[in-house]
Amino acid sequence: MGCITSTYLDRLIAWYVGADEIEDCLQNTKPSCFSGLALAALKLKVLRKLPCQKNSFTPGTPVLLGDGRTKAIEDIRVGEKVLATDPVSGRTQAEPVQATITGQGEKSLVKVTVSAYGPGATATVTATDGHPFWVANAHAWRDAGDLRPGMELRTAAGTPARVTAVKSWTVPDQRVHNLTVAKFHTYYVFAGATPVLVHNAKVKCSLVIDHVGQVDQDWVTKGAHVNLKDGMEVALRPDGKGGITGEAIRLRKGTATTKQVQATVDAIKSDPKVREDMIRVTKAAKEVFESSAKAMKEGRNPQWRFSYDRSAELQALIEAMEKM
């Protein structure tokens, strides 16, 4: 086995593969590999410190527990149950905290002022600018920094709490906290006496997916798919059990690895913004399949011509992603 070239290492580290290939090179290659590996290790350390989307809350932010009590976010421990909601189905139940996350350093903060309908004064909650809130009247997740007056947040009672003001600023040193929650990946934080639904932390930053792409003719052969940062592509399929799975798409320039496929599926599951984009384009592709199938049946010229209609497959994929 020869030395891995620096070009390959650059691509390898870019999608954050881990240490397996580095260990293999150390065990089986020439000493001339070592300088490249040292550079790769340095790049990996830098990648670990790259700022992922910041999503956390300031200390003292109350969180709604599964039994109806409240607790400051920094005091919650792994295993404790918080109230979680699937915003699409409305299903609400207590779910365990799988991890607690603490960050420290320069933070871009957003103070969100809300006013629940009915009597009562307005109240605020402060989050980092990248923390997703469920906006009921947009039926989508929106980062705190993208919230605007008039948007309606979902409360634990299922009623809306209207955003009345948003204020942003940056502090040089701030401790912030977040949670990773099982199943629905959501929890409620309080703005005054009003619990509003937010998304939990991503387990990992996605250094894999470049973009979900646009609806194009290649969906006929590939189905739903995403483009990776190194040019590879991964198809997404329903797994037949209500979830999703991934498949590497064979391209002339190469094929995604098993690790890249799994990292892609993990990113779809853990990143609400990526998942929202994927749902959007999949719905659009399904509409094209349906209209094209109708056109072919009626003897008209379809937008896409195909022998295999992926409409049912895409619908199952949409339903699986909407449940996450």
Helices and strands as residue ranges (DSSP letters): H 6-14, H 20-28, H 33-49, E 62-64, E 70-72, G 73-75, E 81-85, E 92-116, E 123-128, E 132-135, E 140-143, G 144-146, E 152-154, E 160-181, E 186-191, E 194-199, E 209-211, H 219-222, E 225-228, E 233-238, E 244-248, E 250-251, E 254-255, H 258-270, H 272-297, H 311-322
